[in-house]
Amino acid sequence: MEDASKPDKKMPEEPSENIKDESVEEPQPEPEVQSEEETEEITDTEEEAAEESEIEEKVEETSEEVTEEQPETEPAEKEEIKEKAEEPKKAEVKKEKPKKKVDRGPDFKYIVRLSNTDVDGEKNVVYGLTGIKGIGLHMATLIADQAGIERYKKIGHLTDSQIEKIQELINKLNENAPGWMLNHRKDYETGSDIHLIASDIDMQLRDEINIMKKIRSYRGIRHERGLPVRGQRTRANSRKGLALGVSKKREPTEIK
């Protein structure tokens, strides 16, 4: 017989219906909630994109207007450029206009004839006489002082007798002027000091050059060749004639 003292064996319990299945469902991600700052950033970007699109549209409209207006403005700009270029020319023309002659009375002489030259009557005696070839400021002041005429009086106001007196003094400068003021001292023919005026200067110079050429002096030969007469250098200056380059020496040809 079996011992009653032994405990009864436990029977396996049946699985209950309330027990959940071992397979556990995966947790689904929760929907993200956007914060206020993120929403503000999105709205700002949308506004910036809209503004950029508006600016691009305006730029395109302005570029179209400029292209349409260009042919109208180009001729106007050309006219302005022409006007600016013509302005200095007009100024130059204005400068070239002669001064208006002031009425100085019926007895005023606007042109005075002295030593075969026309002297401006509106100039002073000293500066008017310098218009004659061969007379400078020193000689003109000497003539005015010897004639007893004011140096800075207008030549046009001079009387006929005063003009004749000036002409006489000009013709006798060899006698009245000191030797150091004369322009042709130790003449070739006479050996005396003389003063030449107007066309006499050119004639005397031509005659003396011809004499030097005839006697075949060094100065005469230099005049003939058109070279400097007073010892100037001719390596760099006064190079006339054809410009020859580097000339090669010709090799002697053998005669067969």
VEXDO-350938 format. One record per residue (C-alpha): residue number from 1; x, z, y. Coordinates in nm, 2 decimals. Layout:
// residues N
- k  X  Z  Y
- NUM  X  Z  Y
...
END
This chain:
// residues 256
- k  X  Z  Y
- 1  0.00  0.00  0.00
- 2  0.10  -0.07  0.34
- 3  0.21  0.21  0.56
- 4  -0.06  0.29  0.82
- 5  0.21  0.43  1.04
- 6  0.35  0.08  1.12
- 7  0.22  -0.07  1.43
- 8  0.01  -0.38  1.41
- 9  0.18  -0.70  1.49
- 10  0.09  -0.84  1.84
- 11  -0.08  -1.17  1.82
- 12  0.02  -1.44  2.07
- 13  -0.21  -1.45  2.37
- 14  -0.40  -1.77  2.43
- 15  -0.32  -1.95  2.76
- 16  -0.57  -1.88  3.02
- 17  -0.76  -2.15  3.20
- 18  -0.67  -1.99  3.54
- 19  -0.30  -2.04  3.50
- 20  -0.18  -2.32  3.73
- 21  0.01  -2.62  3.61
- 22  0.38  -2.59  3.59
- 23  0.41  -2.91  3.80
- 24  0.43  -2.79  4.17
- 25  0.33  -3.03  4.44
- 26  0.61  -3.13  4.69
- 27  0.55  -2.99  5.04
- 28  0.45  -3.27  5.29
- 29  0.64  -3.29  5.62
- 30  0.46  -3.15  5.91
- 31  0.38  -3.39  6.19
- 32  0.63  -3.36  6.47
- 33  0.49  -3.24  6.80
- 34  0.64  -3.40  7.10
- 35  0.75  -3.17  7.38
- 36  0.65  -3.22  7.74
- 37  1.01  -3.32  7.84
- 38  1.02  -3.60  7.59
- 39  0.68  -3.73  7.71
- 40  0.81  -3.73  8.07
- 41  1.13  -3.92  7.97
- 42  0.92  -4.19  7.80
- 43  0.70  -4.23  8.11
- 44  1.00  -4.25  8.33
- 45  1.16  -4.53  8.12
- 46  0.83  -4.72  8.12
- 47  0.81  -4.70  8.50
- 48  1.17  -4.81  8.54
- 49  1.11  -5.11  8.32
- 50  0.81  -5.20  8.52
- 51  1.00  -5.17  8.85
- 52  1.28  -5.39  8.72
- 53  1.04  -5.66  8.61
- 54  0.88  -5.65  8.96
- 55  1.23  -5.68  9.13
- 56  1.32  -5.98  8.91
- 57  0.99  -6.15  9.00
- 58  1.06  -6.09  9.37
- 59  1.42  -6.23  9.34
- 60  1.29  -6.54  9.17
- 61  1.03  -6.59  9.44
- 62  1.29  -6.55  9.72
- 63  1.54  -6.79  9.54
- 64  1.26  -7.05  9.52
- 65  1.19  -7.01  9.89
- 66  1.56  -7.04  9.98
- 67  1.59  -7.36  9.78
- 68  1.29  -7.50  9.95
- 69  1.42  -7.41  10.30
- 70  1.78  -7.53  10.25
- 71  1.72  -7.89  10.34
- 72  1.55  -7.79  10.66
- 73  1.83  -7.55  10.77
- 74  2.12  -7.77  10.69
- 75  2.08  -8.02  10.97
- 76  2.02  -7.73  11.21
- 77  2.35  -7.58  11.10
- 78  2.53  -7.91  11.14
- 79  2.40  -7.94  11.50
- 80  2.53  -7.59  11.58
- 81  2.87  -7.67  11.44
- 82  2.88  -7.99  11.65
- 83  2.78  -7.80  11.96
- 84  3.06  -7.55  11.90
- 85  3.31  -7.83  11.85
- 86  3.20  -8.00  12.17
- 87  3.22  -7.69  12.38
- 88  3.61  -7.68  12.41
- 89  3.60  -8.06  12.48
- 90  3.36  -8.00  12.77
- 91  3.59  -7.72  12.90
- 92  3.89  -7.96  12.89
- 93  3.69  -8.22  13.08
- 94  3.60  -7.96  13.34
- 95  3.97  -7.87  13.39
- 96  4.07  -8.24  13.43
- 97  3.83  -8.29  13.72
- 98  4.01  -8.33  14.05
- 99  3.97  -8.07  14.32
- 100  3.72  -8.15  14.59
- 101  3.90  -8.25  14.92
- 102  3.81  -8.01  15.20
- 103  3.73  -8.17  15.54
- 104  4.03  -8.07  15.76
- 105  3.93  -8.28  16.05
- 106  3.95  -8.64  16.16
- 107  4.32  -8.63  16.25
- 108  4.43  -8.49  15.91
- 109  4.64  -8.72  15.70
- 110  4.58  -8.69  15.32
- 111  4.87  -8.91  15.23
- 112  5.19  -8.94  15.42
- 113  5.45  -9.22  15.36
- 114  5.81  -9.10  15.36
- 115  6.11  -9.28  15.21
- 116  5.89  -9.53  15.01
- 117  5.70  -9.24  14.84
- 118  5.35  -9.11  14.89
- 119  5.35  -8.74  14.98
- 120  5.04  -8.53  14.94
- 121  4.92  -8.42  15.28
- 122  4.76  -8.10  15.15
- 123  5.10  -7.96  15.05
- 124  5.32  -7.76  15.27
- 125  5.62  -7.93  15.44
- 126  5.88  -7.77  15.21
- 127  5.70  -7.84  14.88
- 128  5.57  -8.18  14.99
- 129  5.92  -8.30  15.07
- 130  6.03  -8.21  14.72
- 131  5.81  -8.49  14.59
- 132  6.08  -8.73  14.72
- 133  6.34  -8.80  14.45
- 134  6.67  -8.65  14.55
- 135  6.53  -8.37  14.78
- 136  6.50  -8.02  14.65
- 137  6.39  -7.69  14.80
- 138  6.72  -7.62  14.98
- 139  6.74  -7.97  15.13
- 140  6.37  -7.96  15.23
- 141  6.41  -7.63  15.41
- 142  6.71  -7.77  15.59
- 143  6.52  -8.07  15.71
- 144  6.22  -7.86  15.82
- 145  6.44  -7.62  16.02
- 146  6.64  -7.91  16.18
- 147  6.32  -8.08  16.28
- 148  6.17  -7.76  16.43
- 149  5.86  -7.76  16.21
- 150  5.71  -7.46  16.03
- 151  5.81  -7.46  15.67
- 152  5.46  -7.38  15.54
- 153  5.26  -7.60  15.76
- 154  5.04  -7.87  15.60
- 155  5.21  -8.21  15.61
- 156  4.87  -8.37  15.69
- 157  4.86  -8.18  16.02
- 158  5.19  -8.32  16.14
- 159  5.19  -8.57  16.42
- 160  5.34  -8.92  16.40
- 161  5.64  -8.82  16.61
- 162  5.71  -8.53  16.38
- 163  5.69  -8.75  16.07
- 164  5.93  -9.00  16.23
- 165  6.17  -8.72  16.31
- 166  6.17  -8.60  15.95
- 167  6.24  -8.96  15.83
- 168  6.54  -8.99  16.06
- 169  6.68  -8.66  15.93
- 170  6.64  -8.78  15.57
- 171  6.83  -9.10  15.65
- 172  7.12  -8.91  15.81
- 173  7.16  -8.64  15.55
- 174  7.52  -8.74  15.49
- 175  7.60  -8.63  15.85
- 176  7.36  -8.33  15.89
- 177  7.39  -8.16  15.55
- 178  7.70  -7.97  15.43
- 179  7.91  -8.13  15.16
- 180  7.81  -7.88  14.88
- 181  7.44  -7.98  14.92
- 182  7.50  -8.36  14.87
- 183  7.42  -8.50  14.53
- 184  7.69  -8.78  14.50
- 185  8.03  -8.67  14.60
- 186  8.35  -8.87  14.59
- 187  8.19  -9.21  14.56
- 188  8.37  -9.47  14.34
- 189  8.40  -9.73  14.61
- 190  8.44  -9.53  14.93
- 191  8.56  -9.19  14.80
- 192  8.33  -9.01  15.05
- 193  8.05  -8.76  14.98
- 194  7.70  -8.92  15.02
- 195  7.34  -8.82  14.94
- 196  7.12  -9.06  14.75
- 197  6.74  -9.07  14.77
- 198  6.46  -9.24  14.58
- 199  6.55  -9.58  14.42
- 200  6.91  -9.56  14.54
- 201  6.98  -9.30  14.27
- 202  6.89  -9.53  13.98
- 203  7.07  -9.83  14.13
- 204  7.39  -9.63  14.18
- 205  7.38  -9.48  13.83
- 206  7.33  -9.82  13.67
- 207  7.62  -9.97  13.87
- 208  7.86  -9.70  13.78
- 209  7.78  -9.72  13.40
- 210  7.84  -10.09  13.41
- 211  8.18  -10.03  13.58
- 212  8.28  -9.79  13.30
- 213  8.18  -10.04  13.03
- 214  8.39  -10.32  13.20
- 215  8.70  -10.11  13.22
- 216  8.65  -10.01  12.85
- 217  8.68  -9.64  12.93
- 218  8.58  -9.38  12.66
- 219  8.26  -9.29  12.85
- 220  8.17  -9.66  12.88
- 221  8.22  -9.72  12.51
- 222  8.01  -9.42  12.42
- 223  7.74  -9.55  12.66
- 224  7.75  -9.89  12.48
- 225  7.71  -9.74  12.14
- 226  7.43  -9.51  12.25
- 227  7.62  -9.19  12.15
- 228  7.66  -8.87  12.34
- 229  7.92  -8.90  12.62
- 230  8.02  -8.54  12.69
- 231  8.18  -8.43  12.36
- 232  7.86  -8.32  12.18
- 233  7.87  -8.31  11.80
- 234  7.71  -8.60  11.61
- 235  7.72  -8.47  11.25
- 236  7.37  -8.33  11.27
- 237  7.23  -8.46  11.60
- 238  7.20  -8.81  11.74
- 239  7.19  -8.97  11.40
- 240  7.05  -9.32  11.45
- 241  7.02  -9.62  11.23
- 242  6.93  -9.65  10.86
- 243  6.93  -9.33  10.65
- 244  7.18  -9.40  10.37
- 245  7.15  -9.19  10.06
- 246  7.43  -9.10  9.82
- 247  7.63  -9.42  9.78
- 248  7.79  -9.48  9.44
- 249  8.13  -9.64  9.41
- 250  8.12  -9.99  9.26
- 251  8.34  -10.03  8.96
- 252  8.58  -10.33  8.98
- 253  8.46  -10.62  8.77
- 254  8.72  -10.76  8.54
- 255  8.78  -11.14  8.58
- 256  8.78  -11.32  8.25
END
